[in-house]
Structures are given as C-alpha cells and as structure tokens.
C-alpha cells in the first residue's frame, strides 16, 4: 500500500475540473482512493473520511490545492500522480519561448481577443464566491457581459455588479447561474436541445432545464436561456438582470415566445416584471413556481399551445413492483432547488409532520464543495441513512442530466438506492422510490440508459418533475392535491 497527501499552496482550480480529475484518477487500476480538491473545511473532513491523516494537510486553507492518493503499490501511485498533473494542466500546452505570456486578468484577456479580431462578448466566472467580485467587475469594465457560475457571493456584491452592468448596458447572469444557452452554446449545466423560437429568462437553472427538455421532447427548440441567479427577483436585487434579459430577448427578431421562470419572487418585483412583460412586443409567459401556480409541466403545455403545438405526454417508466398504498413519510432528496420547490408546492396539501424535502444544491450545502449535480456524495449518504433507519418511506429525488453534470449519475445512485431498499426490507420496512429524471433525449449521459438503471433499482422514473411529485403523494395514500 502506498499513499501521499500533498498541499499545493495557492494553486486554484474550479470545482468542476477538480471533480472530474478526482473521478478519473480514482478509476485508474490500482488506485484505491483519490481526492483532488481545494482544502476547504469540508474537503479536509472528506480527507479523514477516506482514511488519510488530516495532520498531513495541517495549515492548508481554502486557497490551497489538496491532492491525496492511495494506491496498491508505488507504480500505481506514480500513475495516479501523473494523471493528476495531466488533468490539471491547462489545455493547449505549448509554452514555447516565442509565445506571448497568457493574460493575467479578464480585462487583459478581453483586449487580447479584440486585438486578434475576435472580440469577446461574455466572460464566464467560476471562482470561489468571496473572490468573484473583482473578476466580474473587471469583465464589466472590459465591456463584457458576465455569467457568474459561482455561488456564495455576498448579496451586496451582486447588487453592485448588476448596478454597474445596467449602467453599461450589459448583463450579469448569476451569481449561482448554473445554466445558460447563449449564441447556440450551452454553458454550465445546459441540456442538449435543438435551436428554436423560445427564449427563456431563468432565475432557476433546473427550472430552465426542465422546461427546455420537455419542449425539446415536443419538437420545439430553444433560442436562448439567460440565467439570472436565484436571488435576482428578491426585493434586494429588484429583478435587475431579469428585466435586462427580458429586454434583450424581446429585441431579438428570432424570439417568438419568452418564458420567465423563477421560484416565488418578491411581490413588488413580480409586479415590475409583469409590467415589463406586458410592454414587450414578443409574447411573454410568466412562470413563478409556488403554491397555487401552474407547475413547470403545465407551463410547458401552455407554451406549446401558444406556439400552435399539441400538449406533451411526458414519458415515464413504472417501477418493477408497485408498493402497497399505505402511510409513511415523504423524503425528498433534491439537487435542483426549483424542482424541490415545485415538488413541495404540489405535495403541500398532503404533507405532514416528519416529511422533509431537502435541496442539497442550496448554498449552505455547497460551500467548499461541488454542486450535487456533480458530486453526489451528500445525497448518497442520505440514501444510505434512509436504508438503515426510518419507517415506510417514499423517497423522491431528482436526477439532472446535461453537459457539465455527472457523466453517469445512475451508476452511483442506482446501487445506493437498491441497497437502501434491500436493507429496509430486511428490517421489515418498505422504501418506495420515485425519480424525476430531468434531461433531453440528446444528453451525453443517455437518458433511456439512466432511466433503465434506476428502474432496475426499484424506482418509478418520470421525465416530468410534477408527475413524479404526484406519484410520490399517491404512494403515501394521502389526499392528493
């Protein structure tokens, strides 16, 4: 057995890259454990959980890179080290003496692209939340709109960035903008959808993914998805980016319908957006997810009707064996915040004490850790817990596909779910499984393959999150909403 723990001071890499490197290295022959991550408190705890000596990373902080490897022998360890180096190397290689040094700031990079005759229009910022502000402001001052993928950005900094963007006629997407489609290019967790006439303004990444994927199944493509961040329609931010994105899509002659998606907004901000929508030349469909409002599947049907298409029949796969209808608890384990809120709104009249729907993508769970659509460890632990203790529970969870998401989520989730069901059964308990599978037919994970693996684990699988929530309520044998 050979192991090493290495701390690389001040060597920052984004969480998506680090998750991919850790996964690839862990899959090498002879490698028993691999952790390549920023040395946040959560990742230092993970170091100990994997059986490494935390003292070997003593003094490491969130700005330092942590590399921990354990392998069967020195040869396998050397191969793992080489794979880490290769995975973290900047694409493009080169570095010859004749090459100009790479830009050190966003502003310098913008000037360099303009000098080559290919001026940039958008900067994507994905650094730890506390460090976003100077990078995003630098991009705005260079004349670029900004997509801020990062979460945990202070609210006052978001307001300042969006105020500066408005002054310059630019757009700030985010913070915590997980999904966008700009110029036909998917950014963040975008799904593989066809181009079409619908523009989406989204204060909800997974909401945009649900609607765009369902539209794609109905043969209607998406022209653009402009994410604005989950706090944009709060009273403090005032819908600044939503209003700017709405105006931009209305000015686009290719937009035939605009959908504005959000969790429940502040009332006065909702009124402001509604007034702006009425003033648009392009038809606008407002979709504010919450109690008493149409769910995202109904919103999709309304969009299809406005475009002259028949309603969609969302596909689903039944569980191999239906559980008997009797009482129990509802346990929601979500990666998508809007999908979680939608499920809670649908199940609301049937919810009782002891039920719980948790959004594992919330900022408090992702501080120092990759989003659960990439890193599934938090939900895997919750699934294992439900298998060990509890009652006759109905487990409702989402699996979100698309570019940037986990390359094969069912490969981890299906065995965990099957094991939890088996352990519950051994203890005389019944664990029913319902999955909301959010993704398009063209997504790289293979939507049908994912569904079939989850069904084999005992779950019913639904492409409509709303229908998945209704199924979960039905299995609880309570009054349906």
N, C-alpha and C positions, 0 to 999 in steps of 0.2 A: 504494500500500500504506500502510495506517495501523495503528498499534499503540499499546497503552498497557499499562503494568504499574502497578497501584495496590495499596498496602498500607493496609488499614483497621485501625488499632490497636485491639485488644481487642474486635473485633466477631465474636462466636462464632455459628456456625450448625452444626447437626448434619450429619453426613456424608451422610445420605440426601437432605436438602434441597439440599446443595451439588452432589451428583452430578446430581440432576435439573435444577438450574439450568444447570450446565455443559453437559449434553446438549442442553437446549432452546436455549440460546444458540448452541451450535456448529451447530445445524441451521438457523439463520437464513440467508437469502440474502445472499451476500457475505461471510459470516464464515468465515475460514479456520482459526482456532484459538481455543479458549476454555478457560480454566482458572479455575474459581471454587472455591477450596479453602482450608482452613486452612494456614498457612505452616509445615507440618512439614518435616523434612528431606527426606522422600520427595517431597512436593509441590514443594519448591524444586528438587529434581533433575528432576522432571517439567517444570517451567518451562523449564529449559535444554534438555530433550529436545524441547520444542515449538518451539525456536528463539528464545526470548526471552532477554534479557540478565539473568542472575541477579543481577548487581550492582544492578539497579534495585529489587530487593527486599532490599537489604542491611539487616541489622538486624531483619528480620522474624522472628517466632518463632511457636511453635505456638498461641499465644493470639490471633494476628492473622489477619485475613482477606486472602487474596491473590486479586486479580482481574487476569487477564492476557487481553487480547483482541487479535486481529489480524484485520483486515478489508480488503476490496478498496479501500475509499475511506472518507472521513470520514462520509458518510451511513450506510454500513453499520456503521461503528464506533459512531456515535451510537445507532443502533437496538439494537446489542448492549448498550451501556451501559444503555439504558432497560429492556431485557429483564432484565438483572441486577438492577436496582433493583426492578422489579416482582416478580421471582421471589423476592427476599429479603424483601419486605415482609410484615409479619405479616398473616395472614388477618383479615378482619373490618373493616379500615380504620377509618374514623371518626376518633376522636381529638378530638372537639369539646370545648369548654371545660366542658360540663356533665357529661362522663363522669368517673367515678372513675379515679384512676391505676391501672394494672394492678398486680397483686401482684408483689412482688419476690422472694418466697420461696415454696417449696412449702407451708410452714405457712400463710402468708397466703392462698394460693390455696385451700387446704382450708377455711379459715374463711369465705372469701368464698362458696364454693359452698354451704356449710352454711347461711349466712345467707340465701341465696336459696331455701332449702327443697329443695335438690337436693344433699345431702351426697355427696361423692366417697368411693369405697372403695379406689381403686387409683391410684397415680402411676406413670407411665412415665418413666424417667430415661434420657436418651441424651445424655450429655456425655462429653468425653474421660475415659478411665479414671482418671487421677490426681485428677480433680475429682468423682468420683461420690460418695464417702463422705459429705460434708456434706449433699448434696442428698438422698440416700437416707435418711440418719438423720433429716433434717428431716421427711421424709414419714412415717417410722415414728412419730415423736413427735407428728405430727398425727393419728395413728390410721389411717393408710393402709397397706395392703399395697403392695409395690413390685415393678415389673418393671424390672430393670436391663438394658437393651439393650446397653450399653457393654461392651467387653472391656478387657483390660489393667488390671483393677482388682487392686491388691495383695491377696494371699491373706489376710493378717491382717485387712484391712478387710472382706473377705467374711465371715470368721468373726465379726467383731464385729457386723456388720449382722444376721446370722442369729441370733446370740445375743439381740440386742435384739428382733428380731421374735418369737422364741419367748417371751420374757418378756411381750410384749404380746398374744400370741395372734394374730399377723399372719403374713403370708407374704412372703418375699423370693424373687422369681423372677429367677434370674441370680446374679452377673453373667454376661454373654455369653449372655443368654436371647434367642435370635433369633426364637422362635416361641411364640405363646400364643393360645388362644381362651378368652375369659372373658365370660360372660353373652351368648354368641352372637356376640361381636365378635372378629374376628381382629386380632391385634396382631403387629407385626414382619412376618416372612415367612410368615404363615399362608396356607394354601390355601383356595379357595372350596369348602367341603364342606357337606353338609346336616347339620342337627341330628339327633342320635340318642342311643343309650343308652350309648355308650362314653366313658369318661373316661380321659385319658392323662396320666400324670406323666412328664415327659421331661427327662432330663439331656442330651438330644440334640435339637437343633432339626430337623435334616434327617431324623433317625430318626422323629420325630413326623410330619413332613411325608410321608415315605414311607408309613408305616402308615395315617395318616388318609386319604391319597389313594387307596390301594389299597382300604381299607374303603369309601370313597365309591363306587368303581367297582363294588363288590359290593352296593351298595344299603344300606349300613349307615352311619349318620351318627355324628358325634362330638358329645358333650355339652360337653366342655371339654378343653383342652390346657393344662396347668400346667407351664411350663418351669421348671427349677430351676438351670440352669447346668451346664456340663461338669465343674466340679470338685466338685459337691455330694457325690458318692459317693466322694470321696477320703478318705483317713484323716484329713486335717487338718480337713475340714469335717464329716465324720461323717454325711452324709445328712440334715442338719437340715431342709432345705426339702423333700426327698423325703418324709420322714416326715410333715411338716405337710400337704403336698399330698395324700398318700395318705389321711390322716385326713379332710381336707375333702371329698374325693370320696366316701369311704365314708359320710359323713354326709348326702350329697345323695341324696334318695329317687329321683331320676331316673337314677342310675347303675346300670346292670345288669352292667357289666363294667369293671374298671380294668386298664389296661396300664401297667406301669412300664418305661420304656425308658432304657437307658444304655449307654455304652461300658463296657468291663470295669471294674467297681468294685473298690475295696479289699476283700479277702476278709471282714474283720470287719464292714465296713459292709454288704456284701451279705447277710451273716447277719442283721444287725439289720433290714434291710428285709424279708427273708424272714419273720422272726418277726412283724413288724408286719402283713405281708400275710395271714398265717395267722389273725391276730386280727380281721381285717375281716369285717363281715357281708356285704359285697359280694365276689363272686369276683374274684380278682386274678391277672393273668398277668404273670409277671416275664420281661422280655426284655433280657438283658445281652449285647450284641453282642460276639463274640470267638471265638477258635478253639474248636472243639468244641461250640459253642452254635448253636441254630437261628437262621437268618438272618431278616431282617425280613419277607420274603415268607412264610416258614413261620410266623412269629409271627402274621401277619395271618390265615393259614388256620386256625390254632389258635383265634384269637378268633372267627372266623366259625363254626367248629364248635361252640364253647361257646354261641353265640347261636342255634344251630339253622339256620345257613345253609350252603349247599354251598361247596366251596373255589373260590377265584378263579382264573380263567385270565387271567393278566396279558397284555395286548395287546403286540405288538411289530411292528416294521416291518423287513423284511430289507434289507440293503444291495443296491444295484442290481447289483453284481457281487461275488461272494464271492472273496476271495483264496485262493490255494492254501495248503494246510496245510503249513507248514514253520516251522523255528525262527526265533527273533528275540527281541527284548526287549519286556517289558511296561512301558509308560509310563503311569501313572495321574495324571491332572491333575484334582483334585477341588476343588470349592467347599465340599462338605459333609463335615465331619470324621467323622461316624459312617458315612456312605456309603463314605468312603475306608477306614475300619477294617473295615467289613463286606467290602468287595471284597478287602482284604488277607487277611482270615481265610479267605475262600473260595478264593482263588488260592494260599494259603500253601504247600500241598504241591507246587505246580508252580513256585514262584518260584526264580529262580537269581540268581547274581551278575550285576549290571548292570541288573536290573529295579528299578523305583522307582515307588512310589505316593506322591504328594505331596498334602497337604491345604493348599491355598492360603488356606483360611479360618483357619488357625492364627494365634494371637496374634502370632507373630513376623513374619508377613507382612502383618498388618492394622494395625500400629502406624502411626498417622498416615495411614491410607488406608482407603477404604470397603471393605466386605466384597466378595469376588469375585462374590457373587451380585448385586451392584450394579455394581461396577467390574470389568470383565473383562480389564483391560489385562495383568495379570500372567500370566493363562492364555493370552491371545493371543500374548504374547511367547514363552511356552514352546512353543506350537504352531508358531510360525514357526521356532523353533530346531530342532524336530524335522524340519521340512521341509528345512532346509539341511544337516543332518548327521545321522549315525547309521547304523543298519542297517535290516534288515527289521523294523520295529517295529509293535507293536499298541498303539494309543493308546486308552485307556479314560478317559472323562470323564463327569461328571455335569452335567446342566442342570436347575436347580431353579427351578420356576415358583412363582407365588403373588403375593399382594399384597405390595408393598414391594420385590420383586425387580426385576431389569432388565426393562423393559417389552417387550423383543423380543430376547432373548439370541441367537437363531439368526441374526438379521440381522448380528451381528458374528462369531459363531462359525462359521457355515456357510461364508462366503467364506474365512475363515482356514484352515479345515480343507481346503477344496477346493484352495487354493493350496499348502498344505503337501504334499498328496498329489501334485499335479502336479510340484512341484519334486523330490520324492523320486523319482518315476518318471523324470524327466529325467536323474537321476543313477544310474538303474539300480537303485533301491531300491523296496521295497514298503511302503506305510504303510497298515495296516488301521485302520479307525475303528469304535469301539463307543461308543454313548452311552446312559447311564442317564438317562432323562427323568422327573424326579420332579415330579408335579403332578396336579391334578384336571382333570376334563373342563370344569369351570366357571371355571378360572383365566383372568384377563384377557388373558394372552399368547396364548391359543388353542393348546391342547395339540396338536391334529392339525396345525395350520399349522406349529408349531415342528418336529414330527416330520418332516413332509414336506420342510421346508427342509434339515434335517440329513441325511436320506436322499439328497436331491439332491446333497449334498456328498460322498457316498460312504460314509456311516455306516449301520450297523445300529442301530436305536433300540429301547430296551426300557423299559417302564414299571416293571419290577422291577429294582432295582439288583443283586440277587443273580443274576438271569438274565443281566444284562449282564456281570457278572464271569465267570460260567461260559462265556459266549460268547467273551470275550477269551482265556480259558485254552484253549478249543477251537481258536481261531485260531493259537495258539502251537504247536499239535501236540505238546503235552506230556501227561504223565499227568494226567488230570482228578482233582480232589479227590474 
